[in-house]
Amino acid sequence: MAETLKKGSRVTGAARDKLAADLKKKYDSGASIRALAEETGRSYGFVHRMLSESGVNLRGRGGATRGKKAASA
């Protein structure tokens, strides 16, 4: 998506559908929500909401997890 949207501008109708489809495709290809937000000039929350509305299965958080440590042999 080459063009960035004017920050805070309302996205409706066909433009919203196209944006949602583009975001979904890029997210499914491995792009992060933060990267998509930066690329489009929109907020993290906006991109998260668009993906959720598109029916995307959102990935879990990355990084260190708290849980049982692997047993060292």
PDB file of N, CA, C, O and CB in Angstrom:
ATOM      1  N   MET A   1       0.856  -1.158   0.000  1.00  0.00           N
ATOM      2  CA  MET A   1       0.000   0.000   0.000  1.00  0.00           C
ATOM      3  C   MET A   1       0.903   1.222   0.000  1.00  0.00           C
ATOM      4  O   MET A   1       1.440   1.606   1.039  1.00  0.00           O
ATOM      5  CB  MET A   1      -0.975  -0.003   1.219  1.00  0.00           C
ATOM      6  N   ALA A   2       1.063   1.810  -1.130  1.00  0.00           N
ATOM      7  CA  ALA A   2       2.011   2.906  -1.293  1.00  0.00           C
ATOM      8  C   ALA A   2       1.498   4.186  -0.633  1.00  0.00           C
ATOM      9  O   ALA A   2       2.250   4.913   0.016  1.00  0.00           O
ATOM     10  CB  ALA A   2       2.285   3.153  -2.777  1.00  0.00           C
ATOM     11  N   GLU A   3       0.205   4.443  -0.813  1.00  0.00           N
ATOM     12  CA  GLU A   3      -0.305   5.702  -0.283  1.00  0.00           C
ATOM     13  C   GLU A   3      -0.625   5.551   1.194  1.00  0.00           C
ATOM     14  O   GLU A   3      -1.251   4.575   1.606  1.00  0.00           O
ATOM     15  CB  GLU A   3      -1.551   6.157  -1.060  1.00  0.00           C
ATOM     16  N   THR A   4      -0.196   6.518   1.985  1.00  0.00           N
ATOM     17  CA  THR A   4      -0.564   6.494   3.389  1.00  0.00           C
ATOM     18  C   THR A   4      -1.803   7.342   3.537  1.00  0.00           C
ATOM     19  O   THR A   4      -1.964   8.350   2.849  1.00  0.00           O
ATOM     20  CB  THR A   4       0.591   7.005   4.305  1.00  0.00           C
ATOM     21  N   LEU A   5      -2.660   6.942   4.416  1.00  0.00           N
ATOM     22  CA  LEU A   5      -3.906   7.658   4.617  1.00  0.00           C
ATOM     23  C   LEU A   5      -3.659   8.837   5.538  1.00  0.00           C
ATOM     24  O   LEU A   5      -2.791   8.793   6.409  1.00  0.00           O
ATOM     25  CB  LEU A   5      -4.994   6.731   5.192  1.00  0.00           C
ATOM     26  N   LYS A   6      -4.425   9.879   5.337  1.00  0.00           N
ATOM     27  CA  LYS A   6      -4.297  11.044   6.204  1.00  0.00           C
ATOM     28  C   LYS A   6      -4.680  10.612   7.618  1.00  0.00           C
ATOM     29  O   LYS A   6      -5.746  10.033   7.831  1.00  0.00           O
ATOM     30  CB  LYS A   6      -5.195  12.238   5.703  1.00  0.00           C
ATOM     31  N   LYS A   7      -3.814  10.894   8.572  1.00  0.00           N
ATOM     32  CA  LYS A   7      -4.029  10.439   9.940  1.00  0.00           C
ATOM     33  C   LYS A   7      -5.362  10.950  10.466  1.00  0.00           C
ATOM     34  O   LYS A   7      -5.656  12.143  10.407  1.00  0.00           O
ATOM     35  CB  LYS A   7      -2.883  10.900  10.850  1.00  0.00           C
ATOM     36  N   GLY A   8      -6.148  10.035  10.972  1.00  0.00           N
ATOM     37  CA  GLY A   8      -7.431  10.405  11.543  1.00  0.00           C
ATOM     38  C   GLY A   8      -8.558  10.509  10.531  1.00  0.00           C
ATOM     39  O   GLY A   8      -9.711  10.717  10.910  1.00  0.00           O
ATOM     40  N   SER A   9      -8.242  10.368   9.239  1.00  0.00           N
ATOM     41  CA  SER A   9      -9.314  10.452   8.242  1.00  0.00           C
ATOM     42  C   SER A   9     -10.176   9.209   8.320  1.00  0.00           C
ATOM     43  O   SER A   9      -9.684   8.117   8.605  1.00  0.00           O
ATOM     44  CB  SER A   9      -8.739  10.622   6.814  1.00  0.00           C
ATOM     45  N   ARG A  10     -11.441   9.375   8.072  1.00  0.00           N
ATOM     46  CA  ARG A  10     -12.386   8.274   8.150  1.00  0.00           C
ATOM     47  C   ARG A  10     -12.272   7.429   6.886  1.00  0.00           C
ATOM     48  O   ARG A  10     -12.220   7.953   5.773  1.00  0.00           O
ATOM     49  CB  ARG A  10     -13.834   8.796   8.339  1.00  0.00           C
ATOM     50  N   VAL A  11     -12.234   6.118   7.079  1.00  0.00           N
ATOM     51  CA  VAL A  11     -12.138   5.207   5.946  1.00  0.00           C
ATOM     52  C   VAL A  11     -13.439   4.427   5.891  1.00  0.00           C
ATOM     53  O   VAL A  11     -13.774   3.700   6.826  1.00  0.00           O
ATOM     54  CB  VAL A  11     -10.895   4.250   6.067  1.00  0.00           C
ATOM     55  N   THR A  12     -14.183   4.580   4.777  1.00  0.00           N
ATOM     56  CA  THR A  12     -15.492   3.941   4.685  1.00  0.00           C
ATOM     57  C   THR A  12     -15.662   3.254   3.335  1.00  0.00           C
ATOM     58  O   THR A  12     -14.884   3.464   2.405  1.00  0.00           O
ATOM     59  CB  THR A  12     -16.609   4.970   4.903  1.00  0.00           C
ATOM     60  N   GLY A  13     -16.683   2.443   3.255  1.00  0.00           N
ATOM     61  CA  GLY A  13     -17.083   1.830   1.990  1.00  0.00           C
ATOM     62  C   GLY A  13     -16.024   0.965   1.350  1.00  0.00           C
ATOM     63  O   GLY A  13     -15.359   0.169   2.013  1.00  0.00           O
ATOM     64  N   ALA A  14     -15.876   1.137   0.029  1.00  0.00           N
ATOM     65  CA  ALA A  14     -14.959   0.314  -0.761  1.00  0.00           C
ATOM     66  C   ALA A  14     -13.515   0.521  -0.327  1.00  0.00           C
ATOM     67  O   ALA A  14     -12.726  -0.424  -0.334  1.00  0.00           O
ATOM     68  CB  ALA A  14     -15.107   0.632  -2.248  1.00  0.00           C
ATOM     69  N   ALA A  15     -13.159   1.754   0.052  1.00  0.00           N
ATOM     70  CA  ALA A  15     -11.783   2.031   0.489  1.00  0.00           C
ATOM     71  C   ALA A  15     -11.470   1.249   1.758  1.00  0.00           C
ATOM     72  O   ALA A  15     -10.359   0.743   1.916  1.00  0.00           O
ATOM     73  CB  ALA A  15     -11.575   3.549   0.728  1.00  0.00           C
ATOM     74  N   ARG A  16     -12.435   1.145   2.658  1.00  0.00           N
ATOM     75  CA  ARG A  16     -12.243   0.400   3.905  1.00  0.00           C
ATOM     76  C   ARG A  16     -12.085  -1.089   3.604  1.00  0.00           C
ATOM     77  O   ARG A  16     -11.231  -1.758   4.185  1.00  0.00           O
ATOM     78  CB  ARG A  16     -13.430   0.633   4.874  1.00  0.00           C
ATOM     79  N   ASP A  17     -12.907  -1.599   2.698  1.00  0.00           N
ATOM     80  CA  ASP A  17     -12.829  -3.013   2.324  1.00  0.00           C
ATOM     81  C   ASP A  17     -11.478  -3.331   1.699  1.00  0.00           C
ATOM     82  O   ASP A  17     -10.876  -4.362   1.999  1.00  0.00           O
ATOM     83  CB  ASP A  17     -13.962  -3.379   1.350  1.00  0.00           C
ATOM     84  N   LYS A  18     -11.002  -2.443   0.829  1.00  0.00           N
ATOM     85  CA  LYS A  18      -9.709  -2.652   0.178  1.00  0.00           C
ATOM     86  C   LYS A  18      -8.579  -2.603   1.198  1.00  0.00           C
ATOM     87  O   LYS A  18      -7.669  -3.431   1.164  1.00  0.00           O
ATOM     88  CB  LYS A  18      -9.480  -1.601  -0.919  1.00  0.00           C
ATOM     89  N   LEU A  19      -8.640  -1.627   2.109  1.00  0.00           N
ATOM     90  CA  LEU A  19      -7.620  -1.513   3.142  1.00  0.00           C
ATOM     91  C   LEU A  19      -7.610  -2.764   4.023  1.00  0.00           C
ATOM     92  O   LEU A  19      -6.547  -3.297   4.340  1.00  0.00           O
ATOM     93  CB  LEU A  19      -7.859  -0.255   3.997  1.00  0.00           C
ATOM     94  N   ALA A  20      -8.792  -3.225   4.413  1.00  0.00           N
ATOM     95  CA  ALA A  20      -8.886  -4.418   5.258  1.00  0.00           C
ATOM     96  C   ALA A  20      -8.294  -5.628   4.541  1.00  0.00           C
ATOM     97  O   ALA A  20      -7.589  -6.427   5.157  1.00  0.00           O
ATOM     98  CB  ALA A  20     -10.354  -4.694   5.648  1.00  0.00           C
ATOM     99  N   ALA A  21      -8.572  -5.769   3.255  1.00  0.00           N
ATOM    100  CA  ALA A  21      -8.047  -6.901   2.479  1.00  0.00           C
ATOM    101  C   ALA A  21      -6.524  -6.821   2.374  1.00  0.00           C
ATOM    102  O   ALA A  21      -5.838  -7.835   2.503  1.00  0.00           O
ATOM    103  CB  ALA A  21      -8.678  -6.931   1.066  1.00  0.00           C
ATOM    104  N   ASP A  22      -5.992  -5.613   2.140  1.00  0.00           N
ATOM    105  CA  ASP A  22      -4.538  -5.423   2.050  1.00  0.00           C
ATOM    106  C   ASP A  22      -3.868  -5.752   3.379  1.00  0.00           C
ATOM    107  O   ASP A  22      -2.854  -6.450   3.417  1.00  0.00           O
ATOM    108  CB  ASP A  22      -4.205  -3.976   1.634  1.00  0.00           C
ATOM    109  N   LEU A  23      -4.446  -5.242   4.477  1.00  0.00           N
ATOM    110  CA  LEU A  23      -3.876  -5.492   5.799  1.00  0.00           C
ATOM    111  C   LEU A  23      -3.899  -6.981   6.115  1.00  0.00           C
ATOM    112  O   LEU A  23      -2.928  -7.531   6.636  1.00  0.00           O
ATOM    113  CB  LEU A  23      -4.641  -4.706   6.877  1.00  0.00           C
ATOM    114  N   LYS A  24      -5.019  -7.629   5.796  1.00  0.00           N
ATOM    115  CA  LYS A  24      -5.151  -9.063   6.066  1.00  0.00           C
ATOM    116  C   LYS A  24      -4.099  -9.856   5.298  1.00  0.00           C
ATOM    117  O   LYS A  24      -3.470 -10.755   5.856  1.00  0.00           O
ATOM    118  CB  LYS A  24      -6.561  -9.554   5.694  1.00  0.00           C
ATOM    119  N   LYS A  25      -3.907  -9.531   4.029  1.00  0.00           N
ATOM    120  CA  LYS A  25      -2.936 -10.246   3.198  1.00  0.00           C
ATOM    121  C   LYS A  25      -1.524 -10.081   3.761  1.00  0.00           C
ATOM    122  O   LYS A  25      -0.773 -11.051   3.866  1.00  0.00           O
ATOM    123  CB  LYS A  25      -2.993  -9.739   1.739  1.00  0.00           C
ATOM    124  N   LYS A  26      -1.171  -8.849   4.121  1.00  0.00           N
ATOM    125  CA  LYS A  26       0.173  -8.588   4.645  1.00  0.00           C
ATOM    126  C   LYS A  26       0.370  -9.227   6.013  1.00  0.00           C
ATOM    127  O   LYS A  26       1.447  -9.747   6.305  1.00  0.00           O
ATOM    128  CB  LYS A  26       0.428  -7.082   4.733  1.00  0.00           C
ATOM    129  N   TYR A  27      -0.663  -9.193   6.857  1.00  0.00           N
ATOM    130  CA  TYR A  27      -0.556  -9.802   8.187  1.00  0.00           C
ATOM    131  C   TYR A  27      -0.396 -11.312   8.056  1.00  0.00           C
ATOM    132  O   TYR A  27       0.419 -11.919   8.751  1.00  0.00           O
ATOM    133  CB  TYR A  27      -1.799  -9.463   9.051  1.00  0.00           C
ATOM    134  N   ASP A  28      -1.170 -11.910   7.169  1.00  0.00           N
ATOM    135  CA  ASP A  28      -1.070 -13.356   6.942  1.00  0.00           C
ATOM    136  C   ASP A  28       0.288 -13.740   6.358  1.00  0.00           C
ATOM    137  O   ASP A  28       0.729 -14.881   6.501  1.00  0.00           O
ATOM    138  CB  ASP A  28      -2.188 -13.823   6.007  1.00  0.00           C
ATOM    139  N   SER A  29       0.951 -12.785   5.697  1.00  0.00           N
ATOM    140  CA  SER A  29       2.282 -13.038   5.138  1.00  0.00           C
ATOM    141  C   SER A  29       3.384 -12.851   6.171  1.00  0.00           C
ATOM    142  O   SER A  29       4.558 -13.084   5.884  1.00  0.00           O
ATOM    143  CB  SER A  29       2.534 -12.123   3.954  1.00  0.00           C
ATOM    144  N   GLY A  30       3.002 -12.429   7.378  1.00  0.00           N
ATOM    145  CA  GLY A  30       3.986 -12.333   8.447  1.00  0.00           C
ATOM    146  C   GLY A  30       4.272 -10.940   8.973  1.00  0.00           C
ATOM    147  O   GLY A  30       5.046 -10.793   9.918  1.00  0.00           O
ATOM    148  N   ALA A  31       3.668  -9.912   8.387  1.00  0.00           N
ATOM    149  CA  ALA A  31       3.900  -8.552   8.873  1.00  0.00           C
ATOM    150  C   ALA A  31       3.255  -8.374  10.247  1.00  0.00           C
ATOM    151  O   ALA A  31       2.202  -8.950  10.523  1.00  0.00           O
ATOM    152  CB  ALA A  31       3.341  -7.507   7.871  1.00  0.00           C
ATOM    153  N   SER A  32       3.888  -7.579  11.100  1.00  0.00           N
ATOM    154  CA  SER A  32       3.338  -7.332  12.428  1.00  0.00           C
ATOM    155  C   SER A  32       2.301  -6.208  12.374  1.00  0.00           C
ATOM    156  O   SER A  32       2.275  -5.413  11.435  1.00  0.00           O
ATOM    157  CB  SER A  32       4.463  -6.980  13.423  1.00  0.00           C
ATOM    158  N   ILE A  33       1.462  -6.161  13.387  1.00  0.00           N
ATOM    159  CA  ILE A  33       0.469  -5.086  13.463  1.00  0.00           C
ATOM    160  C   ILE A  33       1.181  -3.739  13.550  1.00  0.00           C
ATOM    161  O   ILE A  33       0.766  -2.770  12.915  1.00  0.00           O
ATOM    162  CB  ILE A  33      -0.475  -5.286  14.685  1.00  0.00           C
ATOM    163  N   ARG A  34       2.254  -3.682  14.340  1.00  0.00           N
ATOM    164  CA  ARG A  34       2.996  -2.425  14.477  1.00  0.00           C
ATOM    165  C   ARG A  34       3.579  -1.974  13.142  1.00  0.00           C
ATOM    166  O   ARG A  34       3.535  -0.790  12.809  1.00  0.00           O
ATOM    167  CB  ARG A  34       4.116  -2.578  15.509  1.00  0.00           C
ATOM    168  N   ALA A  35       4.127  -2.921  12.378  1.00  0.00           N
ATOM    169  CA  ALA A  35       4.704  -2.581  11.075  1.00  0.00           C
ATOM    170  C   ALA A  35       3.610  -2.078  10.131  1.00  0.00           C
ATOM    171  O   ALA A  35       3.821  -1.116   9.393  1.00  0.00           O
ATOM    172  CB  ALA A  35       5.430  -3.808  10.459  1.00  0.00           C
ATOM    173  N   LEU A  36       2.458  -2.720  10.153  1.00  0.00           N
ATOM    174  CA  LEU A  36       1.348  -2.293   9.296  1.00  0.00           C
ATOM    175  C   LEU A  36       0.840  -0.909   9.704  1.00  0.00           C
ATOM    176  O   LEU A  36       0.494  -0.092   8.851  1.00  0.00           O
ATOM    177  CB  LEU A  36       0.198  -3.316   9.357  1.00  0.00           C
ATOM    178  N   ALA A  37       0.800  -0.654  11.010  1.00  0.00           N
ATOM    179  CA  ALA A  37       0.348   0.652  11.494  1.00  0.00           C
ATOM    180  C   ALA A  37       1.302   1.744  11.023  1.00  0.00           C
ATOM    181  O   ALA A  37       0.869   2.809  10.582  1.00  0.00           O
ATOM    182  CB  ALA A  37       0.243   0.658  13.038  1.00  0.00           C
ATOM    183  N   GLU A  38       2.590   1.475  11.118  1.00  0.00           N
ATOM    184  CA  GLU A  38       3.581   2.465  10.685  1.00  0.00           C
ATOM    185  C   GLU A  38       3.490   2.694   9.180  1.00  0.00           C
ATOM    186  O   GLU A  38       3.569   3.828   8.709  1.00  0.00           O
ATOM    187  CB  GLU A  38       5.003   2.011  11.070  1.00  0.00           C
ATOM    188  N   GLU A  39       3.326   1.620   8.441  1.00  0.00           N
ATOM    189  CA  GLU A  39       3.267   1.699   6.975  1.00  0.00           C
ATOM    190  C   GLU A  39       2.057   2.503   6.498  1.00  0.00           C
ATOM    191  O   GLU A  39       2.151   3.265   5.536  1.00  0.00           O
ATOM    192  CB  GLU A  39       3.222   0.293   6.371  1.00  0.00           C
ATOM    193  N   THR A  40       0.920   2.328   7.179  1.00  0.00           N
ATOM    194  CA  THR A  40      -0.305   3.001   6.749  1.00  0.00           C
ATOM    195  C   THR A  40      -0.499   4.359   7.403  1.00  0.00           C
ATOM    196  O   THR A  40      -1.359   5.135   6.987  1.00  0.00           O
ATOM    197  CB  THR A  40      -1.493   2.133   7.045  1.00  0.00           C
ATOM    198  N   GLY A  41       0.305   4.650   8.436  1.00  0.00           N
ATOM    199  CA  GLY A  41       0.130   5.917   9.139  1.00  0.00           C
ATOM    200  C   GLY A  41      -1.065   5.908  10.067  1.00  0.00           C
ATOM    201  O   GLY A  41      -1.556   6.966  10.461  1.00  0.00           O
ATOM    202  N   ARG A  42      -1.538   4.727  10.419  1.00  0.00           N
ATOM    203  CA  ARG A  42      -2.671   4.604  11.333  1.00  0.00           C
ATOM    204  C   ARG A  42      -2.176   4.078  12.669  1.00  0.00           C
ATOM    205  O   ARG A  42      -1.018   3.681  12.795  1.00  0.00           O
ATOM    206  CB  ARG A  42      -3.767   3.673  10.747  1.00  0.00           C
ATOM    207  N   SER A  43      -3.049   4.075  13.663  1.00  0.00           N
ATOM    208  CA  SER A  43      -2.659   3.610  14.987  1.00  0.00           C
ATOM    209  C   SER A  43      -2.680   2.086  15.053  1.00  0.00           C
ATOM    210  O   SER A  43      -3.304   1.415  14.231  1.00  0.00           O
ATOM    211  CB  SER A  43      -3.584   4.201  16.056  1.00  0.00           C
ATOM    212  N   TYR A  44      -1.976   1.559  16.062  1.00  0.00           N
ATOM    213  CA  TYR A  44      -1.973   0.119  16.317  1.00  0.00           C
ATOM    214  C   TYR A  44      -3.410  -0.366  16.510  1.00  0.00           C
ATOM    215  O   TYR A  44      -3.810  -1.389  15.955  1.00  0.00           O
ATOM    216  CB  TYR A  44      -1.105  -0.222  17.566  1.00  0.00           C
ATOM    217  N   GLY A  45      -4.180   0.383  17.305  1.00  0.00           N
ATOM    218  CA  GLY A  45      -5.567  -0.004  17.592  1.00  0.00           C
ATOM    219  C   GLY A  45      -6.430  -0.060  16.346  1.00  0.00           C
ATOM    220  O   GLY A  45      -7.267  -0.952  16.208  1.00  0.00           O
ATOM    221  N   PHE A  46      -6.232   0.892  15.434  1.00  0.00           N
ATOM    222  CA  PHE A  46      -7.000   0.916  14.192  1.00  0.00           C
ATOM    223  C   PHE A  46      -6.715  -0.340  13.369  1.00  0.00           C
ATOM    224  O   PHE A  46      -7.633  -1.003  12.885  1.00  0.00           O
ATOM    225  CB  PHE A  46      -6.669   2.182  13.374  1.00  0.00           C
ATOM    226  N   VAL A  47      -5.413  -0.656  13.217  1.00  0.00           N
ATOM    227  CA  VAL A  47      -5.033  -1.824  12.420  1.00  0.00           C
ATOM    228  C   VAL A  47      -5.536  -3.100  13.088  1.00  0.00           C
ATOM    229  O   VAL A  47      -6.039  -3.998  12.412  1.00  0.00           O
ATOM    230  CB  VAL A  47      -3.498  -1.884  12.232  1.00  0.00           C
ATOM    231  N   HIS A  48      -5.405  -3.183  14.405  1.00  0.00           N
ATOM    232  CA  HIS A  48      -5.889  -4.350  15.158  1.00  0.00           C
ATOM    233  C   HIS A  48      -7.384  -4.543  14.928  1.00  0.00           C
ATOM    234  O   HIS A  48      -7.843  -5.659  14.686  1.00  0.00           O
ATOM    235  CB  HIS A  48      -5.598  -4.187  16.673  1.00  0.00           C
ATOM    236  N   ARG A  49      -8.141  -3.446  15.004  1.00  0.00           N
ATOM    237  CA  ARG A  49      -9.590  -3.508  14.808  1.00  0.00           C
ATOM    238  C   ARG A  49      -9.942  -3.932  13.383  1.00  0.00           C
ATOM    239  O   ARG A  49     -10.849  -4.740  13.180  1.00  0.00           O
ATOM    240  CB  ARG A  49     -10.227  -2.150  15.123  1.00  0.00           C
ATOM    241  N   MET A  50      -9.229  -3.389  12.401  1.00  0.00           N
ATOM    242  CA  MET A  50      -9.490  -3.754  11.006  1.00  0.00           C
ATOM    243  C   MET A  50      -9.239  -5.249  10.777  1.00  0.00           C
ATOM    244  O   MET A  50     -10.015  -5.920  10.096  1.00  0.00           O
ATOM    245  CB  MET A  50      -8.608  -2.913  10.058  1.00  0.00           C
ATOM    246  N   LEU A  51      -8.151  -5.757  11.350  1.00  0.00           N
ATOM    247  CA  LEU A  51      -7.846  -7.178  11.197  1.00  0.00           C
ATOM    248  C   LEU A  51      -8.907  -8.032  11.883  1.00  0.00           C
ATOM    249  O   LEU A  51      -9.341  -9.045  11.335  1.00  0.00           O
ATOM    250  CB  LEU A  51      -6.454  -7.495  11.770  1.00  0.00           C
ATOM    251  N   SER A  52      -9.316  -7.634  13.059  1.00  0.00           N
ATOM    252  CA  SER A  52     -10.345  -8.379  13.790  1.00  0.00           C
ATOM    253  C   SER A  52     -11.658  -8.400  13.010  1.00  0.00           C
ATOM    254  O   SER A  52     -12.326  -9.431  12.931  1.00  0.00           O
ATOM    255  CB  SER A  52     -10.567  -7.764  15.185  1.00  0.00           C
ATOM    256  N   GLU A  53     -12.020  -7.253  12.436  1.00  0.00           N
ATOM    257  CA  GLU A  53     -13.256  -7.168  11.644  1.00  0.00           C
ATOM    258  C   GLU A  53     -13.171  -8.033  10.393  1.00  0.00           C
ATOM    259  O   GLU A  53     -14.190  -8.485   9.870  1.00  0.00           O
ATOM    260  CB  GLU A  53     -13.543  -5.711  11.253  1.00  0.00           C
ATOM    261  N   SER A  54     -11.931  -8.262   9.910  1.00  0.00           N
ATOM    262  CA  SER A  54     -11.742  -9.070   8.702  1.00  0.00           C
ATOM    263  C   SER A  54     -11.740 -10.557   9.002  1.00  0.00           C
ATOM    264  O   SER A  54     -11.647 -11.379   8.090  1.00  0.00           O
ATOM    265  CB  SER A  54     -10.447  -8.691   8.015  1.00  0.00           C
ATOM    266  N   GLY A  55     -11.841 -10.907  10.280  1.00  0.00           N
ATOM    267  CA  GLY A  55     -11.878 -12.311  10.659  1.00  0.00           C
ATOM    268  C   GLY A  55     -10.517 -12.982  10.711  1.00  0.00           C
ATOM    269  O   GLY A  55     -10.424 -14.205  10.612  1.00  0.00           O
ATOM    270  N   VAL A  56      -9.465 -12.196  10.863  1.00  0.00           N
ATOM    271  CA  VAL A  56      -8.111 -12.740  10.917  1.00  0.00           C
ATOM    272  C   VAL A  56      -7.884 -13.378  12.285  1.00  0.00           C
ATOM    273  O   VAL A  56      -8.303 -12.831  13.306  1.00  0.00           O
ATOM    274  CB  VAL A  56      -7.050 -11.632  10.640  1.00  0.00           C
ATOM    275  N   ASN A  57      -7.217 -14.541  12.304  1.00  0.00           N
ATOM    276  CA  ASN A  57      -6.781 -15.130  13.561  1.00  0.00           C
ATOM    277  C   ASN A  57      -5.500 -14.434  13.958  1.00  0.00           C
ATOM    278  O   ASN A  57      -4.455 -14.652  13.345  1.00  0.00           O
ATOM    279  CB  ASN A  57      -6.579 -16.679  13.444  1.00  0.00           C
ATOM    280  N   LEU A  58      -5.569 -13.596  14.981  1.00  0.00           N
ATOM    281  CA  LEU A  58      -4.408 -12.829  15.396  1.00  0.00           C
ATOM    282  C   LEU A  58      -3.394 -13.739  16.089  1.00  0.00           C
ATOM    283  O   LEU A  58      -3.754 -14.619  16.870  1.00  0.00           O
ATOM    284  CB  LEU A  58      -4.826 -11.679  16.327  1.00  0.00           C
ATOM    285  N   ARG A  59      -2.126 -13.504  15.784  1.00  0.00           N
ATOM    286  CA  ARG A  59      -1.055 -14.289  16.392  1.00  0.00           C
ATOM    287  C   ARG A  59      -0.871 -13.868  17.843  1.00  0.00           C
ATOM    288  O   ARG A  59      -1.228 -12.757  18.235  1.00  0.00           O
ATOM    289  CB  ARG A  59       0.267 -14.121  15.606  1.00  0.00           C
ATOM    290  N   GLY A  60      -0.308 -14.775  18.629  1.00  0.00           N
ATOM    291  CA  GLY A  60       0.001 -14.464  20.016  1.00  0.00           C
ATOM    292  C   GLY A  60       1.197 -13.542  20.078  1.00  0.00           C
ATOM    293  O   GLY A  60       1.885 -13.332  19.079  1.00  0.00           O
ATOM    294  N   ARG A  61       1.438 -13.000  21.238  1.00  0.00           N
ATOM    295  CA  ARG A  61       2.581 -12.110  21.426  1.00  0.00           C
ATOM    296  C   ARG A  61       3.868 -12.893  21.298  1.00  0.00           C
ATOM    297  O   ARG A  61       3.927 -14.071  21.651  1.00  0.00           O
ATOM    298  CB  ARG A  61       2.515 -11.408  22.790  1.00  0.00           C
ATOM    299  N   GLY A  62       4.894 -12.243  20.797  1.00  0.00           N
ATOM    300  CA  GLY A  62       6.200 -12.883  20.678  1.00  0.00           C
ATOM    301  C   GLY A  62       7.026 -12.623  21.921  1.00  0.00           C
ATOM    302  O   GLY A  62       6.511 -12.156  22.937  1.00  0.00           O
ATOM    303  N   GLY A  63       8.291 -12.926  21.834  1.00  0.00           N
ATOM    304  CA  GLY A  63       9.189 -12.639  22.940  1.00  0.00           C
ATOM    305  C   GLY A  63       9.183 -13.724  23.998  1.00  0.00           C
ATOM    306  O   GLY A  63       8.637 -14.809  23.803  1.00  0.00           O
ATOM    307  N   ALA A  64       9.801 -13.405  25.120  1.00  0.00           N
ATOM    308  CA  ALA A  64       9.935 -14.373  26.198  1.00  0.00           C
ATOM    309  C   ALA A  64       8.570 -14.683  26.801  1.00  0.00           C
ATOM    310  O   ALA A  64       7.716 -13.805  26.929  1.00  0.00           O
ATOM    311  CB  ALA A  64      10.895 -13.850  27.279  1.00  0.00           C
ATOM    312  N   THR A  65       8.386 -15.913  27.158  1.00  0.00           N
ATOM    313  CA  THR A  65       7.139 -16.314  27.798  1.00  0.00           C
ATOM    314  C   THR A  65       7.436 -16.805  29.197  1.00  0.00           C
ATOM    315  O   THR A  65       8.528 -17.298  29.477  1.00  0.00           O
ATOM    316  CB  THR A  65       6.413 -17.404  26.978  1.00  0.00           C
ATOM    317  N   ARG A  66       6.478 -16.670  30.055  1.00  0.00           N
ATOM    318  CA  ARG A  66       6.645 -17.167  31.423  1.00  0.00           C
ATOM    319  C   ARG A  66       6.011 -18.539  31.483  1.00  0.00           C
ATOM    320  O   ARG A  66       4.842 -18.702  31.130  1.00  0.00           O
ATOM    321  CB  ARG A  66       6.006 -16.196  32.485  1.00  0.00           C
ATOM    322  N   GLY A  67       6.736 -19.482  31.905  1.00  0.00           N
ATOM    323  CA  GLY A  67       6.198 -20.823  31.998  1.00  0.00           C
ATOM    324  C   GLY A  67       7.260 -21.717  32.574  1.00  0.00           C
ATOM    325  O   GLY A  67       8.277 -21.247  33.084  1.00  0.00           O
ATOM    326  N   LYS A  68       7.024 -22.995  32.491  1.00  0.00           N
ATOM    327  CA  LYS A  68       8.002 -23.934  33.010  1.00  0.00           C
ATOM    328  C   LYS A  68       9.274 -23.868  32.185  1.00  0.00           C
ATOM    329  O   LYS A  68       9.231 -23.854  30.955  1.00  0.00           O
ATOM    330  CB  LYS A  68       7.438 -25.358  33.017  1.00  0.00           C
ATOM    331  N   LYS A  69      10.392 -23.828  32.865  1.00  0.00           N
ATOM    332  CA  LYS A  69      11.676 -23.807  32.163  1.00  0.00           C
ATOM    333  C   LYS A  69      11.961 -25.194  31.648  1.00  0.00           C
ATOM    334  O   LYS A  69      11.588 -26.187  32.273  1.00  0.00           O
ATOM    335  CB  LYS A  69      12.825 -23.313  33.084  1.00  0.00           C
ATOM    336  N   ALA A  70      12.617 -25.264  30.517  1.00  0.00           N
ATOM    337  CA  ALA A  70      12.977 -26.562  29.937  1.00  0.00           C
ATOM    338  C   ALA A  70      13.940 -27.270  30.884  1.00  0.00           C
ATOM    339  O   ALA A  70      14.876 -26.671  31.413  1.00  0.00           O
ATOM    340  CB  ALA A  70      13.617 -26.392  28.517  1.00  0.00           C
ATOM    341  N   ALA A  71      13.691 -28.530  31.078  1.00  0.00           N
ATOM    342  CA  ALA A  71      14.567 -29.304  31.964  1.00  0.00           C
ATOM    343  C   ALA A  71      15.927 -29.485  31.306  1.00  0.00           C
ATOM    344  O   ALA A  71      16.019 -29.927  30.161  1.00  0.00           O
ATOM    345  CB  ALA A  71      13.940 -30.683  32.302  1.00  0.00           C
ATOM    346  N   SER A  72      16.969 -29.144  32.030  1.00  0.00           N
ATOM    347  CA  SER A  72      18.313 -29.296  31.473  1.00  0.00           C
ATOM    348  C   SER A  72      18.834 -30.688  31.803  1.00  0.00           C
ATOM    349  O   SER A  72      18.750 -31.152  32.940  1.00  0.00           O
ATOM    350  CB  SER A  72      19.277 -28.203  32.022  1.00  0.00           C
ATOM    351  N   ALA A  73      19.369 -31.333  30.788  1.00  0.00           N
ATOM    352  CA  ALA A  73      19.788 -32.715  30.986  1.00  0.00           C
ATOM    353  C   ALA A  73      21.274 -32.832  31.184  1.00  0.00           C
ATOM    354  O   ALA A  73      21.788 -33.937  31.365  1.00  0.00           O
ATOM    355  CB  ALA A  73      19.369 -33.559  29.824  1.00  0.00           C
TER     356      ALA A  73
END
